[in-house]
Amino acid sequence: MKPFVTIDNRKIGSDYPPYIIAELSANHNGDIKRAYQIMEAAKQAGADAVKLQTYTHETITMDCDSEEFQIHGGLWDGQTLYQLYKGAHMPWDWHQPLFAKAKELGITIFSSPFDSTAVDLLEALEAPAYKIASFELVDLPLIKRVAQTGKPMIMSTGMANQQEIQEAVDCARKNGCKELIVLHCVSGYPAPAEQYNLRTIADISDRYQVLAGLSDHTIDNATAIASVALGACLIEKHVTLNRSGGGPDDSFSLEPKELTQLCKDSKTAWLALGNVNYEQTEAEKGNVKFRRSLYVIKEIKQGEKLTKDNIRSIRPGFGLAPKCYESVLNKTAKYNIKSGTALKEDMFE
């Protein structure tokens, strides 16, 4: 049996449909009702899980307006890190009702913790798994803390080089992580598809001996669907109710209809992969009769020879295979053969 990881009783691996995570991130826009609505949309779309981000502006950065803490360019231009995360963070007192909502909906929920206090909160809520965000992949003390929970771990690799990924994987394994999925990722918001280098997915799996998936920040589904053909067993996408909603992550997130399409198309892509097969499929068997074969196209009398004038390779496929054409020329008919007859071996000598 091929390797797999289990999150909340759902097996994840190449033998199973891609696991789809709807990343709620900051798309709640400060309204827990909106967070509930995104969760409901994710469940209706067919996603396997909703993922949160667990931090506060105090735990992820500090209130400082020096140049190093300023954001220049991109979606969050003009803000300090403190201002960005103050507006974007998921209030900690929301976590319990959001976990309860997920249970009510029947959808898995877990989170990306950004420090050990976040892990403590999520452990108290019995989170079934953990995600290490790309920006935190170099935070080995955090990875150590998460690995020590013994829960399945997912890591994103945006910005990381081979050594940094190896260090993160080694740290997780050394500290008790038995089930690990590593996601190829480009930490651009949005990220251009042409920079995704999806062939890296298979290399991640081989190089680090892990299951591999994709954290996708492109603004449509083409990259994610293509990743399935290259071995991605898990796809994570940011999800919102409205891409024009004005929230920090809205503009590069999927809307509900697009998430529905992702869930459908990724499963179709996985089903299409199948196995190595050279046998006729069920869909083909009924069409074999429409292949070419050898037919008598002009009546042949007993004792006459088979020639280019009286036999030909045509459709349908009830006669000898076309490959026999040269070998049957100049054979002698055993009896009269009508025009339109499929040529068989017992008709000539």
LUMKE-922680 format. One line per 5 residues: number of its first residue (from 0); for each residue x, y, z of C-alpha. Coordinates in pm, 1 decimal. Layout:
// LUMKE-922680
NUM> X/Y/Z | ...
END
This chain:
// LUMKE-922680
0> 0.0/0.0/0.0 | 125.3/348.0/-85.0 | 199.5/587.1/203.8 | -77.5/807.3/336.1 | -151.0/1057.2/611.8
5> -478.6/1057.6/805.5 | -643.3/1379.4/923.3 | -973.4/1349.5/1107.2 | -1029.4/998.4/962.6 | -968.9/1116.2/602.1
10> -678.7/940.7/431.2 | -453.4/1160.0/215.6 | -215.3/1020.7/-45.4 | -185.2/920.6/-408.9 | -447.4/646.6/-368.6
15> -709.1/899.3/-255.4 | -872.9/1206.0/-411.9 | -683.7/1531.9/-350.1 | -744.6/1678.1/-5.9 | -880.5/2031.0/-46.6
20> -815.7/2291.6/222.5 | -1013.3/2615.3/216.1 | -785.9/2873.2/377.7 | -1002.3/3126.0/561.4 | -700.1/3340.7/656.1
25> -795.4/3707.8/705.2 | -1101.7/3690.0/483.3 | -1333.5/3714.8/783.7 | -1267.8/4091.4/756.9 | -1329.4/4131.8/1128.0
30> -1675.4/3971.9/1125.6 | -1727.1/3624.7/1273.9 | -2052.3/3589.2/1080.0 | -1853.6/3625.1/759.4 | -1616.5/3354.8/886.0
35> -1916.4/3127.4/943.5 | -2043.1/3199.6/591.6 | -1705.9/3110.7/438.5 | -1706.4/2784.0/631.9 | -2056.8/2705.6/508.9
40> -1951.6/2782.9/151.2 | -1645.7/2558.8/186.4 | -1857.8/2269.5/309.5 | -2110.3/2317.3/29.7 | -1831.7/2335.2/-229.3
45> -1694.8/1997.4/-120.0 | -1376.0/2106.0/56.2 | -1230.6/1862.0/308.4 | -1114.6/2119.3/559.9 | -1120.4/2483.1/663.7
50> -795.9/2628.5/793.3 | -747.5/2924.7/1024.0 | -441.4/3128.8/1117.9 | -376.0/3161.5/1490.0 | -173.5/3463.4/1601.1
55> -220.9/3812.2/1739.0 | -52.4/4132.8/1629.3 | 134.0/4119.5/1961.4 | 264.7/3764.6/1914.3 | 366.7/3794.3/1549.0
60> 539.5/4134.0/1549.5 | 577.7/4453.3/1756.3 | 435.5/4802.7/1738.7 | 718.8/4981.3/1562.9 | 708.8/5221.2/1268.3
65> 1077.2/5213.3/1178.0 | 1164.4/5140.7/817.1 | 1219.1/4769.9/877.7 | 858.0/4733.8/991.2 | 708.7/4926.6/697.3
70> 541.6/4754.5/398.8 | 616.7/4907.3/60.8 | 434.3/4795.0/-252.5 | 190.3/4512.7/-307.8 | -150.3/4461.9/-150.1
75> -57.5/4602.7/190.0 | 143.9/4906.3/84.5 | 177.4/5183.6/343.3 | 100.5/4975.4/651.8 | 331.1/4864.9/927.0
80> 342.4/4494.8/1008.2 | 168.2/4571.0/1337.2 | -116.0/4753.0/1162.2 | -157.3/4474.9/904.7 | -174.8/4193.9/1156.9
85> -390.9/4389.3/1401.1 | -658.0/4411.3/1132.7 | -603.9/4066.8/985.0 | -570.3/3837.0/1285.5 | -833.8/3589.5/1393.0
90> -945.9/3687.5/1745.9 | -860.3/3405.5/1983.4 | -1204.0/3403.9/2141.4 | -1346.4/3317.7/1797.7 | -1160.8/2986.9/1780.4
95> -1390.0/2785.0/2004.7 | -1712.5/2890.4/1825.3 | -1546.6/2835.0/1487.2 | -1441.5/2483.3/1589.7 | -1797.7/2423.4/1710.0
100> -1935.3/2551.9/1379.1 | -1710.1/2312.7/1188.5 | -1838.2/2021.1/1395.4 | -2195.4/2130.1/1323.9 | -2120.9/2149.4/950.2
105> -1928.4/1822.8/939.6 | -1608.3/1974.9/801.3 | -1257.5/1938.3/945.3 | -1098.6/2248.3/1096.7 | -740.4/2317.1/1202.7
110> -499.7/2608.7/1194.1 | -154.7/2751.5/1134.5 | -9.5/2845.7/1474.9 | 249.4/3121.4/1473.3 | 396.9/3067.0/1819.3
115> 379.7/2822.9/2108.4 | 88.9/3001.6/2278.4 | -114.0/2944.6/1962.2 | -29.0/2573.4/1979.2 | -149.1/2566.9/2339.9
120> -482.9/2719.5/2234.3 | -527.0/2476.6/1945.7 | -434.3/2178.2/2160.8 | -705.0/2279.0/2406.6 | -950.0/2274.0/2115.0
125> -823.4/1928.8/2005.9 | -712.8/2042.0/1661.3 | -663.7/1725.7/1449.4 | -362.0/1859.7/1255.7 | -131.1/2159.2/1217.6
130> -8.7/2368.1/927.0 | 326.8/2546.6/930.5 | 301.6/2857.0/712.9 | 574.5/2935.6/460.1 | 698.7/3235.4/656.7
135> 735.5/3015.4/966.4 | 923.3/2728.3/799.4 | 1251.0/2865.9/936.6 | 1108.7/2880.2/1292.2 | 1246.2/2547.4/1410.7
140> 1138.9/2599.1/1775.8 | 778.2/2633.5/1653.2 | 810.8/2322.8/1436.2 | 954.5/2135.1/1733.4 | 660.2/2237.2/1951.9
145> 405.4/2134.6/1689.1 | 579.1/1803.3/1617.2 | 571.7/1716.6/1986.0 | 190.9/1714.1/1977.5 | 213.3/1398.4/1766.1
150> -49.5/1535.8/1526.8 | -17.0/1525.3/1144.8 | 175.7/1824.2/1009.8 | 156.4/2014.7/683.3 | 438.1/2252.7/586.3
155> 447.0/2515.4/313.3 | 781.3/2588.0/148.6 | 737.4/2934.1/-3.8 | 1071.1/3125.5/-10.2 | 1259.0/2827.3/137.7
160> 1566.7/2670.2/-18.9 | 1654.7/2300.8/-10.8 | 1856.6/2324.9/309.3 | 1583.4/2514.2/495.0 | 1323.1/2257.6/389.0
165> 1552.3/1974.0/496.0 | 1609.5/2136.0/835.5 | 1235.5/2177.8/886.8 | 1160.7/1817.5/785.3 | 1440.1/1684.0/1005.4
170> 1320.1/1890.4/1301.0 | 964.0/1764.7/1264.1 | 1069.7/1401.9/1241.1 | 1321.8/1425.0/1523.4 | 1051.6/1559.9/1753.3
175> 789.6/1296.3/1691.5 | 607.7/1383.6/1369.3 | 509.4/1059.3/1197.4 | 269.9/1203.7/938.7 | 404.8/1489.0/727.0
180> 293.9/1657.4/404.7 | 513.8/1920.4/241.4 | 351.8/2174.9/10.3 | 522.3/2339.7/-281.2 | 438.7/2709.6/-261.5
185> 520.4/3048.0/-413.8 | 474.6/3320.1/-154.0 | 346.9/3589.9/-387.4 | 1.3/3741.8/-343.5 | -114.2/3667.3/-606.2
190> 159.4/3447.9/-755.2 | 205.8/3423.3/-1134.3 | 139.7/3071.7/-1263.9 | 454.4/3080.9/-1476.2 | 664.2/3108.7/-1158.2
195> 518.0/2799.6/-994.4 | 755.0/2538.3/-1139.5 | 514.0/2255.8/-1059.0 | 770.2/1987.6/-1144.8 | 916.0/2068.8/-802.1
200> 626.9/1875.3/-643.4 | 759.1/1536.3/-749.6 | 1111.6/1638.1/-649.6 | 993.0/1735.7/-299.8 | 833.8/1393.4/-259.7
205> 1147.5/1209.7/-375.5 | 1406.4/1432.7/-209.9 | 1248.5/1448.7/137.0 | 1056.9/1118.3/128.6 | 724.2/1284.8/209.5
210> 381.6/1324.0/60.1 | 373.7/1644.3/-142.5 | 103.2/1893.8/-226.2 | 43.9/2251.5/-335.6 | -31.4/2577.1/-158.5
215> -164.8/2780.4/-449.1 | -174.4/3160.0/-458.4 | -265.7/3199.2/-825.8 | -606.1/3353.3/-888.9 | -763.1/3067.2/-1083.1
220> -766.0/2687.3/-1070.3 | -545.2/2590.4/-1365.5 | -225.4/2560.8/-1161.6 | -393.0/2358.3/-887.7 | -552.7/2114.7/-1132.9
225> -221.8/2068.4/-1314.6 | -51.1/1993.3/-983.4 | -262.5/1680.1/-936.6 | -107.7/1527.1/-1247.8 | 235.6/1592.1/-1097.1
230> 159.4/1416.8/-770.7 | -4.5/1674.9/-545.3 | -220.3/1489.7/-291.0 | -332.5/1808.7/-114.9 | -431.0/2151.5/-245.3
235> -468.5/2459.9/-29.8 | -641.7/2772.8/-160.8 | -751.5/3095.1/4.5 | -1130.5/3127.7/-5.4 | -1356.3/3430.6/25.7
240> -1718.1/3522.0/-30.2 | -1630.8/3808.5/-262.9 | -1293.8/3882.5/-422.3 | -1386.1/4251.6/-419.0 | -1465.1/4246.5/-46.9
245> -1172.8/4469.1/43.5 | -1012.9/4238.2/299.9 | -637.5/4176.7/323.4 | -650.8/3848.6/129.8 | -974.8/3881.2/-67.3
250> -819.2/3980.8/-398.8 | -622.0/3656.5/-448.1 | -882.8/3416.9/-303.8 | -1134.2/3186.2/-468.8 | -1501.8/3265.0/-456.2
255> -1745.3/2981.5/-364.7 | -1829.8/2880.9/-722.1 | -1459.4/2859.1/-805.2 | -1393.2/2647.2/-498.0 | -1673.6/2414.1/-603.8
260> -1510.3/2382.2/-944.6 | -1171.0/2316.0/-786.6 | -1311.7/2034.0/-573.3 | -1481.0/1880.6/-876.1 | -1199.2/1923.3/-1127.8
265> -918.6/1814.5/-897.1 | -1101.1/1487.4/-829.7 | -1160.1/1440.3/-1202.7 | -789.1/1498.0/-1267.6 | -699.5/1241.9/-1001.1
270> -942.5/986.5/-1142.5 | -799.2/1042.9/-1490.3 | -448.5/951.5/-1369.7 | -549.0/592.5/-1298.9 | -275.2/332.7/-1342.0
275> -37.4/223.2/-1617.8 | -267.4/39.5/-1856.8 | -239.2/-91.1/-2213.4 | -555.3/-301.3/-2210.5 | -878.9/-191.7/-2370.4
280> -1094.3/7.8/-2133.2 | -1467.2/-42.8/-2099.3 | -1522.9/279.8/-2291.6 | -1320.1/143.5/-2583.2 | -1457.1/-208.6/-2611.6
285> -1767.8/-109.8/-2801.3 | -1561.0/75.4/-3060.6 | -1318.4/-203.6/-3154.0 | -1557.4/-305.7/-3434.7 | -1498.1/28.7/-3602.3
290> -1126.1/-29.9/-3655.0 | -1001.6/-134.5/-3997.6 | -983.1/-496.0/-4111.4 | -959.0/-693.4/-4436.2 | -1276.4/-718.6/-4644.2
295> -1366.7/-868.2/-4979.4 | -1462.6/-570.1/-5196.8 | -1525.1/-765.7/-5519.1 | -1671.9/-1116.5/-5542.9 | -1405.5/-1388.6/-5546.5
300> -1476.2/-1724.4/-5714.2 | -1355.5/-2054.9/-5576.3 | -996.9/-2108.6/-5692.1 | -935.5/-1738.6/-5764.2 | -648.3/-1559.0/-5599.7
305> -681.7/-1280.5/-5341.8 | -550.1/-963.4/-5502.7 | -531.2/-588.0/-5450.3 | -840.1/-561.5/-5666.1 | -1065.3/-782.5/-5456.4
310> -954.8/-730.1/-5093.5 | -888.6/-411.5/-4903.3 | -835.1/-272.8/-4553.7 | -1150.6/-83.9/-4457.2 | -1376.8/-24.3/-4162.3
315> -1540.9/-208.9/-3976.0 | -1314.8/-445.7/-3785.8 | -1465.2/-794.0/-3816.6 | -1206.9/-936.6/-4056.7 | -837.2/-1016.7/-4036.4
320> -615.9/-735.0/-3907.2 | -464.9/-500.9/-4169.4 | -119.2/-633.5/-4079.9 | -216.1/-957.6/-4260.3 | -274.0/-779.7/-4591.7
325> 60.7/-857.1/-4757.9 | 65.1/-1217.5/-4639.3 | -279.2/-1306.8/-4781.3 | -220.2/-1168.8/-5131.7 | -208.7/-1445.1/-5393.3
330> -371.1/-1696.6/-5158.2 | -643.9/-1909.3/-5324.8 | -1010.6/-1888.3/-5225.7 | -1152.9/-2219.3/-5098.8 | -1505.2/-2123.5/-5210.2
335> -1702.1/-1835.5/-5355.9 | -1679.9/-1526.1/-5137.0 | -1931.3/-1244.6/-5174.8 | -1835.2/-879.1/-5186.4 | -1872.4/-719.8/-4841.3
340> -1754.8/-1031.2/-4655.3 | -1505.8/-996.1/-4369.3 | -1199.8/-1199.0/-4468.3 | -1119.8/-1491.8/-4234.2 | -833.0/-1741.5/-4229.9
345> -1053.1/-2038.0/-4323.9 | -1158.1/-1876.1/-4652.8 | -828.8/-1929.8/-4837.9 | -535.6/-2165.3/-4865.7
END
